[in-house]
Amino acid sequence: MATKKKFRIPGLTFSWKRALGITRLKQAIARKTGIPTTRQGRQRKLERTLFKAIFGKKK
């Protein structure tokens, strides 16, 4: 039995978070505080901070 394929236009998607302004608010908070809002971004920032605290900054 064949499966029904949905017709989609590439690059045309809808995001309810962007429509409500949540994405823009998160970006603004991240820029002002300097703390990333994504999990991966927070992990990278923490790793960099710990690495600099242990080994010091390069001059």
PDB file of N, CA, C and O in Angstrom:
ATOM      1  N   MET A   1       0.837  -1.170   0.000  1.00  0.00           N
ATOM      2  CA  MET A   1       0.000   0.000   0.000  1.00  0.00           C
ATOM      3  C   MET A   1       0.890   1.244   0.000  1.00  0.00           C
ATOM      4  O   MET A   1       1.821   1.330   0.801  1.00  0.00           O
ATOM      5  N   ALA A   2       0.633   2.162  -0.842  1.00  0.00           N
ATOM      6  CA  ALA A   2       1.431   3.379  -0.959  1.00  0.00           C
ATOM      7  C   ALA A   2       1.091   4.350   0.167  1.00  0.00           C
ATOM      8  O   ALA A   2      -0.058   4.477   0.588  1.00  0.00           O
ATOM      9  N   THR A   3       2.130   5.025   0.634  1.00  0.00           N
ATOM     10  CA  THR A   3       1.897   6.022   1.681  1.00  0.00           C
ATOM     11  C   THR A   3       1.570   7.359   1.038  1.00  0.00           C
ATOM     12  O   THR A   3       2.033   7.664  -0.061  1.00  0.00           O
ATOM     13  N   LYS A   4       0.781   8.141   1.726  1.00  0.00           N
ATOM     14  CA  LYS A   4       0.382   9.437   1.210  1.00  0.00           C
ATOM     15  C   LYS A   4       1.486  10.449   1.512  1.00  0.00           C
ATOM     16  O   LYS A   4       1.879  10.605   2.669  1.00  0.00           O
ATOM     17  N   LYS A   5       1.989  11.136   0.491  1.00  0.00           N
ATOM     18  CA  LYS A   5       3.032  12.134   0.666  1.00  0.00           C
ATOM     19  C   LYS A   5       2.396  13.511   0.768  1.00  0.00           C
ATOM     20  O   LYS A   5       1.468  13.841   0.030  1.00  0.00           O
ATOM     21  N   LYS A   6       2.914  14.313   1.702  1.00  0.00           N
ATOM     22  CA  LYS A   6       2.424  15.675   1.835  1.00  0.00           C
ATOM     23  C   LYS A   6       3.243  16.585   0.929  1.00  0.00           C
ATOM     24  O   LYS A   6       4.457  16.423   0.804  1.00  0.00           O
ATOM     25  N   PHE A   7       2.585  17.520   0.313  1.00  0.00           N
ATOM     26  CA  PHE A   7       3.270  18.485  -0.536  1.00  0.00           C
ATOM     27  C   PHE A   7       3.768  19.627   0.343  1.00  0.00           C
ATOM     28  O   PHE A   7       2.980  20.288   1.021  1.00  0.00           O
ATOM     29  N   ARG A   8       5.067  19.851   0.328  1.00  0.00           N
ATOM     30  CA  ARG A   8       5.647  20.925   1.113  1.00  0.00           C
ATOM     31  C   ARG A   8       6.511  21.802   0.228  1.00  0.00           C
ATOM     32  O   ARG A   8       7.164  21.335  -0.705  1.00  0.00           O
ATOM     33  N   ILE A   9       6.495  23.069   0.543  1.00  0.00           N
ATOM     34  CA  ILE A   9       7.332  24.016  -0.184  1.00  0.00           C
ATOM     35  C   ILE A   9       8.630  24.185   0.608  1.00  0.00           C
ATOM     36  O   ILE A   9       8.587  24.595   1.768  1.00  0.00           O
ATOM     37  N   PRO A  10       9.780  23.880   0.007  1.00  0.00           N
ATOM     38  CA  PRO A  10      11.047  24.002   0.720  1.00  0.00           C
ATOM     39  C   PRO A  10      11.297  25.437   1.184  1.00  0.00           C
ATOM     40  O   PRO A  10      11.113  26.388   0.424  1.00  0.00           O
ATOM     41  N   GLY A  11      11.715  25.579   2.435  1.00  0.00           N
ATOM     42  CA  GLY A  11      12.032  26.900   2.965  1.00  0.00           C
ATOM     43  C   GLY A  11      10.832  27.664   3.490  1.00  0.00           C
ATOM     44  O   GLY A  11      10.995  28.764   4.019  1.00  0.00           O
ATOM     45  N   LEU A  12       9.651  27.126   3.364  1.00  0.00           N
ATOM     46  CA  LEU A  12       8.453  27.807   3.838  1.00  0.00           C
ATOM     47  C   LEU A  12       7.879  27.014   5.006  1.00  0.00           C
ATOM     48  O   LEU A  12       7.144  26.045   4.818  1.00  0.00           O
ATOM     49  N   THR A  13       8.229  27.442   6.211  1.00  0.00           N
ATOM     50  CA  THR A  13       7.753  26.756   7.404  1.00  0.00           C
ATOM     51  C   THR A  13       7.183  27.780   8.372  1.00  0.00           C
ATOM     52  O   THR A  13       7.419  28.980   8.229  1.00  0.00           O
ATOM     53  N   PHE A  14       6.441  27.308   9.344  1.00  0.00           N
ATOM     54  CA  PHE A  14       5.840  28.183  10.335  1.00  0.00           C
ATOM     55  C   PHE A  14       6.360  27.804  11.716  1.00  0.00           C
ATOM     56  O   PHE A  14       6.381  26.628  12.080  1.00  0.00           O
ATOM     57  N   SER A  15       6.778  28.801  12.477  1.00  0.00           N
ATOM     58  CA  SER A  15       7.237  28.575  13.834  1.00  0.00           C
ATOM     59  C   SER A  15       6.397  29.427  14.782  1.00  0.00           C
ATOM     60  O   SER A  15       6.400  30.654  14.691  1.00  0.00           O
ATOM     61  N   TRP A  16       5.689  28.778  15.677  1.00  0.00           N
ATOM     62  CA  TRP A  16       4.851  29.531  16.618  1.00  0.00           C
ATOM     63  C   TRP A  16       5.697  30.326  17.601  1.00  0.00           C
ATOM     64  O   TRP A  16       5.258  31.369  18.086  1.00  0.00           O
ATOM     65  N   LYS A  17       6.910  29.852  17.907  1.00  0.00           N
ATOM     66  CA  LYS A  17       7.779  30.598  18.818  1.00  0.00           C
ATOM     67  C   LYS A  17       8.226  31.914  18.185  1.00  0.00           C
ATOM     68  O   LYS A  17       8.259  32.950  18.849  1.00  0.00           O
ATOM     69  N   ARG A  18       8.570  31.867  16.893  1.00  0.00           N
ATOM     70  CA  ARG A  18       8.963  33.096  16.199  1.00  0.00           C
ATOM     71  C   ARG A  18       7.764  34.020  16.045  1.00  0.00           C
ATOM     72  O   ARG A  18       7.908  35.239  16.144  1.00  0.00           O
ATOM     73  N   ALA A  19       6.586  33.460  15.804  1.00  0.00           N
ATOM     74  CA  ALA A  19       5.384  34.269  15.626  1.00  0.00           C
ATOM     75  C   ALA A  19       5.021  35.013  16.914  1.00  0.00           C
ATOM     76  O   ALA A  19       4.532  36.141  16.858  1.00  0.00           O
ATOM     77  N   LEU A  20       5.256  34.390  18.071  1.00  0.00           N
ATOM     78  CA  LEU A  20       4.947  35.034  19.350  1.00  0.00           C
ATOM     79  C   LEU A  20       6.071  35.922  19.859  1.00  0.00           C
ATOM     80  O   LEU A  20       5.888  36.661  20.827  1.00  0.00           O
ATOM     81  N   GLY A  21       7.229  35.857  19.217  1.00  0.00           N
ATOM     82  CA  GLY A  21       8.340  36.708  19.624  1.00  0.00           C
ATOM     83  C   GLY A  21       9.235  36.101  20.678  1.00  0.00           C
ATOM     84  O   GLY A  21      10.092  36.788  21.233  1.00  0.00           O
ATOM     85  N   ILE A  22       9.053  34.822  20.964  1.00  0.00           N
ATOM     86  CA  ILE A  22       9.861  34.157  21.997  1.00  0.00           C
ATOM     87  C   ILE A  22      11.320  34.075  21.566  1.00  0.00           C
ATOM     88  O   ILE A  22      12.220  34.291  22.378  1.00  0.00           O
ATOM     89  N   THR A  23      11.557  33.766  20.304  1.00  0.00           N
ATOM     90  CA  THR A  23      12.926  33.634  19.796  1.00  0.00           C
ATOM     91  C   THR A  23      13.671  34.963  19.922  1.00  0.00           C
ATOM     92  O   THR A  23      14.824  34.989  20.354  1.00  0.00           O
ATOM     93  N   ARG A  24      13.033  36.043  19.556  1.00  0.00           N
ATOM     94  CA  ARG A  24      13.667  37.368  19.634  1.00  0.00           C
ATOM     95  C   ARG A  24      13.950  37.769  21.077  1.00  0.00           C
ATOM     96  O   ARG A  24      14.995  38.351  21.364  1.00  0.00           O
ATOM     97  N   LEU A  25      13.036  37.463  21.976  1.00  0.00           N
ATOM     98  CA  LEU A  25      13.229  37.773  23.394  1.00  0.00           C
ATOM     99  C   LEU A  25      14.413  37.002  23.965  1.00  0.00           C
ATOM    100  O   LEU A  25      15.224  37.562  24.703  1.00  0.00           O
ATOM    101  N   LYS A  26      14.514  35.720  23.626  1.00  0.00           N
ATOM    102  CA  LYS A  26      15.642  34.908  24.106  1.00  0.00           C
ATOM    103  C   LYS A  26      16.965  35.451  23.577  1.00  0.00           C
ATOM    104  O   LYS A  26      17.956  35.492  24.307  1.00  0.00           O
ATOM    105  N   GLN A  27      16.985  35.866  22.314  1.00  0.00           N
ATOM    106  CA  GLN A  27      18.202  36.426  21.731  1.00  0.00           C
ATOM    107  C   GLN A  27      18.593  37.717  22.436  1.00  0.00           C
ATOM    108  O   GLN A  27      19.773  37.942  22.704  1.00  0.00           O
ATOM    109  N   ALA A  28      17.622  38.562  22.737  1.00  0.00           N
ATOM    110  CA  ALA A  28      17.902  39.833  23.411  1.00  0.00           C
ATOM    111  C   ALA A  28      18.455  39.596  24.811  1.00  0.00           C
ATOM    112  O   ALA A  28      19.391  40.276  25.231  1.00  0.00           O
ATOM    113  N   ILE A  29      17.889  38.642  25.532  1.00  0.00           N
ATOM    114  CA  ILE A  29      18.365  38.312  26.877  1.00  0.00           C
ATOM    115  C   ILE A  29      19.794  37.787  26.817  1.00  0.00           C
ATOM    116  O   ILE A  29      20.634  38.163  27.634  1.00  0.00           O
ATOM    117  N   ALA A  30      20.065  36.923  25.854  1.00  0.00           N
ATOM    118  CA  ALA A  30      21.399  36.348  25.707  1.00  0.00           C
ATOM    119  C   ALA A  30      22.431  37.434  25.400  1.00  0.00           C
ATOM    120  O   ALA A  30      23.547  37.394  25.919  1.00  0.00           O
ATOM    121  N   ARG A  31      22.066  38.396  24.567  1.00  0.00           N
ATOM    122  CA  ARG A  31      23.002  39.462  24.219  1.00  0.00           C
ATOM    123  C   ARG A  31      23.285  40.371  25.411  1.00  0.00           C
ATOM    124  O   ARG A  31      24.432  40.766  25.624  1.00  0.00           O
ATOM    125  N   LYS A  32      22.263  40.707  26.189  1.00  0.00           N
ATOM    126  CA  LYS A  32      22.440  41.619  27.321  1.00  0.00           C
ATOM    127  C   LYS A  32      23.190  40.966  28.478  1.00  0.00           C
ATOM    128  O   LYS A  32      24.028  41.607  29.111  1.00  0.00           O
ATOM    129  N   THR A  33      22.900  39.711  28.758  1.00  0.00           N
ATOM    130  CA  THR A  33      23.529  39.044  29.900  1.00  0.00           C
ATOM    131  C   THR A  33      24.844  38.380  29.543  1.00  0.00           C
ATOM    132  O   THR A  33      25.687  38.163  30.413  1.00  0.00           O
ATOM    133  N   GLY A  34      25.028  38.056  28.271  1.00  0.00           N
ATOM    134  CA  GLY A  34      26.239  37.362  27.848  1.00  0.00           C
ATOM    135  C   GLY A  34      26.176  35.868  28.102  1.00  0.00           C
ATOM    136  O   GLY A  34      27.169  35.161  27.930  1.00  0.00           O
ATOM    137  N   ILE A  35      25.013  35.386  28.510  1.00  0.00           N
ATOM    138  CA  ILE A  35      24.827  33.959  28.781  1.00  0.00           C
ATOM    139  C   ILE A  35      23.959  33.363  27.676  1.00  0.00           C
ATOM    140  O   ILE A  35      22.825  33.802  27.484  1.00  0.00           O
ATOM    141  N   PRO A  36      24.471  32.370  26.947  1.00  0.00           N
ATOM    142  CA  PRO A  36      23.687  31.756  25.872  1.00  0.00           C
ATOM    143  C   PRO A  36      22.431  31.066  26.416  1.00  0.00           C
ATOM    144  O   PRO A  36      22.414  30.597  27.554  1.00  0.00           O
ATOM    145  N   THR A  37      21.397  31.010  25.602  1.00  0.00           N
ATOM    146  CA  THR A  37      20.150  30.388  26.033  1.00  0.00           C
ATOM    147  C   THR A  37      20.058  28.918  25.632  1.00  0.00           C
ATOM    148  O   THR A  37      19.198  28.195  26.135  1.00  0.00           O
ATOM    149  N   THR A  38      20.929  28.470  24.739  1.00  0.00           N
ATOM    150  CA  THR A  38      20.878  27.070  24.337  1.00  0.00           C
ATOM    151  C   THR A  38      21.734  26.232  25.285  1.00  0.00           C
ATOM    152  O   THR A  38      22.694  26.728  25.873  1.00  0.00           O
ATOM    153  N   ARG A  39      21.383  24.988  25.422  1.00  0.00           N
ATOM    154  CA  ARG A  39      22.117  24.087  26.308  1.00  0.00           C
ATOM    155  C   ARG A  39      23.571  23.946  25.862  1.00  0.00           C
ATOM    156  O   ARG A  39      24.488  24.019  26.680  1.00  0.00           O
ATOM    157  N   GLN A  40      23.770  23.746  24.585  1.00  0.00           N
ATOM    158  CA  GLN A  40      25.116  23.582  24.050  1.00  0.00           C
ATOM    159  C   GLN A  40      25.937  24.855  24.233  1.00  0.00           C
ATOM    160  O   GLN A  40      27.126  24.783  24.541  1.00  0.00           O
ATOM    161  N   GLY A  41      25.322  26.008  24.047  1.00  0.00           N
ATOM    162  CA  GLY A  41      26.019  27.273  24.229  1.00  0.00           C
ATOM    163  C   GLY A  41      26.453  27.480  25.673  1.00  0.00           C
ATOM    164  O   GLY A  41      27.566  27.937  25.933  1.00  0.00           O
ATOM    165  N   ARG A  42      25.572  27.144  26.610  1.00  0.00           N
ATOM    166  CA  ARG A  42      25.921  27.272  28.039  1.00  0.00           C
ATOM    167  C   ARG A  42      27.058  26.330  28.402  1.00  0.00           C
ATOM    168  O   ARG A  42      27.946  26.703  29.169  1.00  0.00           O
ATOM    169  N   GLN A  43      27.046  25.107  27.860  1.00  0.00           N
ATOM    170  CA  GLN A  43      28.116  24.151  28.139  1.00  0.00           C
ATOM    171  C   GLN A  43      29.451  24.656  27.605  1.00  0.00           C
ATOM    172  O   GLN A  43      30.469  24.562  28.291  1.00  0.00           O
ATOM    173  N   ARG A  44      29.454  25.191  26.384  1.00  0.00           N
ATOM    174  CA  ARG A  44      30.701  25.719  25.811  1.00  0.00           C
ATOM    175  C   ARG A  44      31.237  26.875  26.633  1.00  0.00           C
ATOM    176  O   ARG A  44      32.441  26.960  26.873  1.00  0.00           O
ATOM    177  N   LYS A  45      30.348  27.775  27.072  1.00  0.00           N
ATOM    178  CA  LYS A  45      30.777  28.923  27.867  1.00  0.00           C
ATOM    179  C   LYS A  45      31.353  28.462  29.205  1.00  0.00           C
ATOM    180  O   LYS A  45      32.372  28.993  29.647  1.00  0.00           O
ATOM    181  N   LEU A  46      30.732  27.499  29.846  1.00  0.00           N
ATOM    182  CA  LEU A  46      31.217  26.971  31.119  1.00  0.00           C
ATOM    183  C   LEU A  46      32.577  26.301  30.942  1.00  0.00           C
ATOM    184  O   LEU A  46      33.479  26.499  31.756  1.00  0.00           O
ATOM    185  N   GLU A  47      32.726  25.515  29.889  1.00  0.00           N
ATOM    186  CA  GLU A  47      34.012  24.848  29.629  1.00  0.00           C
ATOM    187  C   GLU A  47      35.123  25.864  29.396  1.00  0.00           C
ATOM    188  O   GLU A  47      36.223  25.705  29.926  1.00  0.00           O
ATOM    189  N   ARG A  48      34.853  26.902  28.615  1.00  0.00           N
ATOM    190  CA  ARG A  48      35.858  27.951  28.365  1.00  0.00           C
ATOM    191  C   ARG A  48      36.248  28.648  29.661  1.00  0.00           C
ATOM    192  O   ARG A  48      37.428  28.892  29.914  1.00  0.00           O
ATOM    193  N   THR A  49      35.242  28.968  30.486  1.00  0.00           N
ATOM    194  CA  THR A  49      35.496  29.670  31.739  1.00  0.00           C
ATOM    195  C   THR A  49      36.339  28.820  32.678  1.00  0.00           C
ATOM    196  O   THR A  49      37.287  29.323  33.280  1.00  0.00           O
ATOM    197  N   LEU A  50      36.009  27.546  32.810  1.00  0.00           N
ATOM    198  CA  LEU A  50      36.783  26.658  33.672  1.00  0.00           C
ATOM    199  C   LEU A  50      38.197  26.462  33.149  1.00  0.00           C
ATOM    200  O   LEU A  50      39.149  26.435  33.929  1.00  0.00           O
ATOM    201  N   PHE A  51      38.344  26.326  31.839  1.00  0.00           N
ATOM    202  CA  PHE A  51      39.658  26.139  31.229  1.00  0.00           C
ATOM    203  C   PHE A  51      40.547  27.358  31.498  1.00  0.00           C
ATOM    204  O   PHE A  51      41.725  27.214  31.826  1.00  0.00           O
ATOM    205  N   LYS A  52      39.971  28.565  31.356  1.00  0.00           N
ATOM    206  CA  LYS A  52      40.736  29.797  31.609  1.00  0.00           C
ATOM    207  C   LYS A  52      41.083  29.912  33.091  1.00  0.00           C
ATOM    208  O   LYS A  52      42.169  30.379  33.435  1.00  0.00           O
ATOM    209  N   ALA A  53      40.169  29.489  33.976  1.00  0.00           N
ATOM    210  CA  ALA A  53      40.427  29.586  35.413  1.00  0.00           C
ATOM    211  C   ALA A  53      41.557  28.625  35.836  1.00  0.00           C
ATOM    212  O   ALA A  53      42.359  28.954  36.711  1.00  0.00           O
ATOM    213  N   ILE A  54      41.611  27.467  35.225  1.00  0.00           N
ATOM    214  CA  ILE A  54      42.617  26.474  35.592  1.00  0.00           C
ATOM    215  C   ILE A  54      43.974  26.797  34.973  1.00  0.00           C
ATOM    216  O   ILE A  54      44.994  26.775  35.661  1.00  0.00           O
ATOM    217  N   PHE A  55      43.987  27.099  33.672  1.00  0.00           N
ATOM    218  CA  PHE A  55      45.247  27.273  32.957  1.00  0.00           C
ATOM    219  C   PHE A  55      45.629  28.733  32.739  1.00  0.00           C
ATOM    220  O   PHE A  55      46.741  29.010  32.291  1.00  0.00           O
ATOM    221  N   GLY A  56      44.758  29.650  33.036  1.00  0.00           N
ATOM    222  CA  GLY A  56      45.048  31.056  32.843  1.00  0.00           C
ATOM    223  C   GLY A  56      44.878  31.488  31.400  1.00  0.00           C
ATOM    224  O   GLY A  56      44.755  30.660  30.497  1.00  0.00           O
ATOM    225  N   LYS A  57      44.872  32.800  31.196  1.00  0.00           N
ATOM    226  CA  LYS A  57      44.705  33.339  29.840  1.00  0.00           C
ATOM    227  C   LYS A  57      46.048  33.364  29.121  1.00  0.00           C
ATOM    228  O   LYS A  57      47.105  33.511  29.736  1.00  0.00           O
ATOM    229  N   LYS A  58      45.973  33.216  27.802  1.00  0.00           N
ATOM    230  CA  LYS A  58      47.168  33.368  26.974  1.00  0.00           C
ATOM    231  C   LYS A  58      47.430  34.848  26.761  1.00  0.00           C
ATOM    232  O   LYS A  58      46.495  35.627  26.577  1.00  0.00           O
ATOM    233  N   LYS A  59      48.691  35.238  26.784  1.00  0.00           N
ATOM    234  CA  LYS A  59      49.019  36.645  26.558  1.00  0.00           C
ATOM    235  C   LYS A  59      49.611  36.858  25.200  1.00  0.00           C
ATOM    236  O   LYS A  59      49.947  37.987  24.844  1.00  0.00           O
TER     237      LYS A  59
END
